[in-house]
Amino acid sequence: MADGLVISIDAMGGDHAPDIVIDGVEIAARRHPSARFVLHGPKPRLESLLATRPMARDACTIEHTDLVVAMDAKPS
């Protein structure tokens, strides 16, 4: 089912991010080994978390950004 599936993820979004996000990617990568993930966030921090989660590390690419959209920012 996950053949060719690529999921783009804001790794810094949500409570307890990015740790909990990377934990979720590790679980998904174990269940769906052919799935791939693109993580968006600060590359050094994401790389250090991925270093301890081998399945996630192998399934991910990182798109570095240090920009943040505040929760109270207007969409316009």
KABELSUL-V264465 format. One line per field, one symbol per residue. burial: b if it has 9 or more other ideal C-beta (glycine too) atoms within 8 Angstrom, else e. Layout:
# KABELSUL-V264465
burial = ???
This chain:
# KABELSUL-V264465
burial = eeeebebebebbeeeebbebbbbebbebbeebeebbbbbbbbeebbbebbeebebbbebbebeeeeeeeeeeeeee
